[in-house]
């Protein structure tokens, strides 16, 4: 039973790199208002709030279309307001688009 429960969660991921100009450029293709500051805030929220309860997830473990629902559930647990929720989502989706496929 333990293995079944563990299999439902993505493998642990790494702490994301600091926001780069390439990440900002990537984010702006999907979120035109994204800035270095907003992405850094999303990154910091992701690292600090998620890490309170579990390892950081491997952001490549789920497709882009799954992340909004995952964050809807997790944002409540992490006590993120709507703006913070959106910042984390934008950061994750931009980072995923920039990261090489595994």
C-alpha positions in Angstrom: 0.0 0.0 0.0 2.8 2.4 0.7 4.2 2.0 -2.8 0.8 2.8 -4.4 0.5 6.0 -2.3 4.0 7.1 -3.2 3.5 6.5 -6.8 0.8 9.2 -7.0 3.3 11.9 -6.3 5.9 13.2 -8.7 9.6 12.6 -8.0 11.4 15.3 -6.1 12.8 18.0 -8.1 15.6 20.5 -7.7 15.6 24.0 -6.4 15.0 26.2 -9.5 17.9 28.4 -10.7 17.6 32.1 -10.1 15.5 34.0 -12.7 17.5 34.7 -15.9 16.9 37.1 -18.8 16.1 34.0 -20.9 13.4 32.9 -18.4 11.9 36.4 -18.5 11.8 36.3 -22.3 10.2 32.9 -22.3 7.6 33.9 -19.8 6.7 37.0 -21.8 5.7 34.9 -24.8 2.9 33.5 -22.8 2.4 36.1 -20.1 3.3 39.5 -21.6 3.2 41.3 -18.3 5.7 39.0 -16.7 8.8 40.7 -15.3 12.0 39.6 -13.7 10.6 40.8 -10.3 7.3 38.9 -10.8 9.0 35.7 -11.8 11.5 36.0 -8.9 8.5 36.4 -6.5 6.8 33.4 -8.1 10.1 31.4 -7.7 10.5 32.4 -4.1 6.9 31.6 -3.2 7.3 28.2 -4.9 10.4 27.3 -3.0 9.4 28.6 0.4 5.8 27.6 0.5 6.0 24.2 -1.2 9.0 23.2 0.8 7.2 23.7 4.1 5.1 20.5 3.5 7.0 18.3 1.0 10.0 18.1 -1.3 9.8 20.4 -4.3 8.2 18.5 -7.2 9.9 17.9 -10.4 8.3 20.5 -12.6 8.8 18.3 -15.7 6.7 15.5 -14.0 3.4 17.0 -15.2 2.3 18.6 -18.5 1.5 22.3 -18.6 -2.2 21.7 -18.7 -2.1 19.8 -15.4 -0.3 22.5 -13.4 -3.3 24.9 -13.0 -5.3 22.2 -11.3 -2.4 21.1 -9.1 -1.8 24.6 -8.0 -5.5 25.2 -7.4 -5.3 22.5 -4.8 -1.9 23.3 -3.4 -2.4 27.1 -3.2 -5.1 26.6 -0.6 -2.8 24.5 1.5 0.1 26.9 1.1 -2.2 29.8 1.9 -1.4 31.6 -1.4 -3.8 34.4 -2.4 -4.9 34.7 -6.0 -2.1 37.0 -7.1 0.6 34.7 -5.5 -1.1 31.7 -7.0 -0.8 33.3 -10.5 2.9 34.3 -9.9 3.8 30.7 -9.0 1.9 29.3 -12.0 3.6 31.7 -14.4 7.0 30.9 -12.9 6.5 27.1 -13.2 5.1 27.2 -16.8 7.9 29.5 -18.0 10.6 27.4 -16.3 9.1 24.2 -17.9 9.1 25.8 -21.3 12.8 26.8 -21.0 14.0 23.6 -19.5 15.2 20.8 -21.8 13.0 17.8 -22.2 14.0 14.7 -20.2 
